[in-house]
Amino acid sequence: MNPSPADTVRGAVLVAPGRYEVQRFPRPELPDGALLMQVELSGICGTDKHTYLGETKQYAGTPAETDTPFPIIQGHENVGIVAEITPAAAERIEFSGRKLSVGDRITMCPDVVCGHCHECRHVMGYVWCENSECYGNSFTSATAPHLLGGWAEYLYVRPDTFVYKVPDGLSPRVAVLAELMACTASLDKVKEFSSYALEGFNSGDTVVVIGTGPLGLLHVAKADMMGAGQIIATDLSAYRLEWARRCGAEITLDVTATTPEERIAAVRAATGGRGADVVLHMANSPASFIEGIEMLKRGGLMLEMGNFADTGEVSMNIHRHVCSKNIRLVGLTNHPSTGYHPALRLLERYADRYPFEEMVTHTFGLDEVDTAMRTSMSPESMKVAITPGA
């Protein structure tokens, strides 16, 4: 017997790059330790855009290398309400040990780790697991329990998922930024390189952020929170650069109105000819990577976080761009599972200083996911989110 509509859940399925279908799935039965979340908001991430465009290779060249399994329900930046919970999940699934009940608002780390590989046992916090799987990226909707991405009315939350209770003072529109804000733990990692020799990221330093989409924008805000002396932002969109100014950038450089040489010169002019102390490359294209290195001072530090998916290659002169400049080059492809509660606290504490509540600029229902995706690629959007219940 086929389930009735009352026993089914609607989800937007990416059946192939560039093609969505809204399908119905059976409401899953929960083994003890699992829960069912009614999805309030699920953000569109840069990774989702890559998948939509057919750029599906992730963690290339590592034991965790994967290709997206179609068909798939996307969505890994999720916030919602506990709709159904089993006894073990109520007692143990919340990351800090708090008991959960039906009606609680939660968010989640989308990465599920094995806990047994070398990385899990030796690299605490960051998700470098050789066998990692990710909601909205790794699980096909073709097999049960189907609902392993946020672009559905309900999300099946496995017992091995890291779940975080959302503070009462945070709305869903802010809490949906938790995963991105957890990614700004990258700046805490950069701080580890700080020294009295003025290496790394020190108070008063000049920080350049290349790419001020949602990920870059929250890095602008976090750098401001952490004591950057001067923040310079570059982007293709004047709209997004205005957001960067609202979050702490003093100087903004419009890529459509300047050349790379002019932008490098502007950074040097703002730093007495030396160059930036820190460059954060948050653009999802490798084209501006070398430009970022050219903006660095000797002994400066560059963080690469924008090219999570395989977006191609660039040429570089190792002597000029690495050795002779004595740079520190840090690559990060993920965020720490330990970063969510700090991220939620920062979003709550600094709500009056930064426009977090306004950062979700567009929302769309399940029947409008293709429009939502295209809107997220527009330079006139910031965070675009799916509201499955709309």
C-alpha positions, -999 to +999 in steps of 0.1 A: +000+000+000+013+034-009+015+060+019-011+087+020-001+123+015-005+128+053+023+102+058+046+117+033+071+145+032+078+169+003+114+176-007+131+194-035+154+169-053+183+178-075+180+149-100+209+160-121+230+192-123+206+221-131+174+201-127+151+200-097+119+180-090+096+182-060+090+147-048+072+130-019+089+106+005+076+084+033+079+099+068+108+079+083+106+057+113+132+066+139+156+042+155+164+051+191+190+079+191+176+097+160+152+126+158+131+143+131+134+181+126+108+203+110+129+225+088+123+263+093+151+276+071+179+260+051+205+283+035+220+280+000+258+276+004+285+280-022+289+243-022+252+239-033+259+263-062+289+242-073+268+210-072+240+227-092+265+237-118+279+202-120+311+210-100+308+180-078+343+170-067+350+177-031+381+169-009+400+161-041+432+141-037+424+131-001+410+099+014+377+117+018+374+126-019+337+124-031+314+131-060+278+141-054+254+112-056+224+121-076+195+123-070+200+143-038+182+167-014+206+195-008+208+218+022+233+216+050+229+250+067+198+240+086+177+253+115+144+239+127+122+226+154+124+191+170+092+174+157+098+139+170+126+126+192+135+092+206+146+087+243+183+082+235+184+113+213+166+134+239+193+125+265+225+124+244+224+140+209+228+176+220+265+186+217+269+202+251+248+176+269+215+195+273+183+175+271+162+181+241+124+180+238+098+183+210+095+220+202+131+229+208+149+249+181+181+233+169+208+235+144+234+209+134+268+203+121+262+187+087+294+166+088+291+131+102+324+115+112+334+079+118+354+085+150+379+057+143+402+069+115+436+085+121+422+121+116+393+115+140+416+102+167+444+128+162+428+160+149+403+171+174+375+195+163+381+200+126+363+176+104+392+159+086+377+124+088+387+100+060+352+086+059+332+118+065+297+122+051+277+154+049+240+162+049+229+177+017+261+165-001+268+129+005+235+111+008+213+102-022+175+107-017+170+074-037+174+052-006+158+053+028+156+074+050+157+098+020+154+130+040+191+138+046+191+174+033+174+205+045+154+213+014+125+192+026+097+197+051+114+174+076+150+163+081+160+129+094+188+135+120+210+104+125+221+094+160+257+102+151+250+138+142+263+168+162+232+188+173+231+222+190+203+238+209+197+274+196+196+302+222+161+315+229+171+350+218+180+339+182+155+339+154+156+313+127+169+340+103+200+344+124+204+308+136+206+297+100+239+315+098+254+292+125+273+269+101+288+299+083+297+316+115+314+284+127+335+286+096+350+318+109+368+297+134+394+299+106+404+332+120+410+316+154+433+292+135+451+321+119+455+336+154+475+305+163+503+319+140+505+352+158+538+362+174+556+392+188+575+393+155+542+405+140+535+373+121+500+359+118+470+380+128+477+405+156+455+433+170+456+463+148+465+444+116+453+451+081+431+423+069+419+420+032+388+399+025+385+388-011+349+379-018+321+393+004+294+368-002+279+354+031+311+335+040+333+365+033+309+389+050+309+369+083+347+368+081+347+406+078+325+408+110+346+383+128+379+401+119+363+433+132+353+415+165+389+402+169+406+435+167+416+441+131+429+476+127+418+480+091+396+458+069+397+460+031+371+441+011+370+433-026+341+419-046+324+420-080+292+434-064+287+470-052+257+456-033+278+432-013+305+457-007+279+479+010+272+450+033+309+447+040+310+483+051+281+476+074+301+448+090+333+467+095+352+471+062+367+506+059+379+503+023+360+485-004+373+478-039+349+471-067+365+444-090+343+455-119+357+490-118+393+484-110+422+463-124+442+438-103+471+462-104+450+490-091+436+469-062+471+457-052+483+494-053+453+504-032+462+479-005+498+490-005+488+527-003+466+519+027+495+501+044+524+525+039+536+505+010+541+473+029+510+452+020+483+435+041+492+415+072+465+389+064+445+381+033+414+359+035+405+344+001+368+337+002+360+339-035+347+306-051+370+310-080+408+306-082+412+336-104+420+361-076+442+338-056+475+351-069+462+387-066+457+380-029+493+369-025+505+400-042+485+421-017+504+405+012+534+421+030+566+400+034+559+375+061+522+379+057+496+352+061+470+341+035+440+319+043+423+300+014+388+289+021+367+299-009+375+270-033+358+241-014+349+224-047+374+217-075+372+249-096+403+245-117+439+255-116+460+287-116+497+292-123+520+306-098+557+314-095+568+296-064+599+318-059+580+351-062+547+342-046+558+319-017+595+317-010+608+353-015+578+368+004+582+343+033+544+340+034+523+317+055+497+299+034+469+282+052+442+261+035+410+251+052+381+232+038+359+229+068+349+242+102+351+226+136+322+208+152+333+226+184+326+260+167+288+260+168+281+270+204+307+298+201+292+309+168+257+310+182+269+330+212+286+355+189+256+359+167+235+366+199+260+389+216+268+411+186+232+413+172+230+450+178+264+457+161+261+438+129+230+433+106+228+395+111+189+396+112+189+412+077+215+389+061+188+364+048+178+387+019+156+362+000+135+332+009+118+307-014+095+277-010+102+242-023+084+248-056+108+278-062+142+261-055+155+267-090+147+304-088+162+304-053+194+289-066+197+314-095+189+343-071+218+331-048+242+335-078+230+371-083+253+399-071+222+415-057+216+389-030+233+379+003+221+348+020+193+330+002+173+304+021+147+278+015+116+278+037+101+243+031+070+249+050+060+280+030 
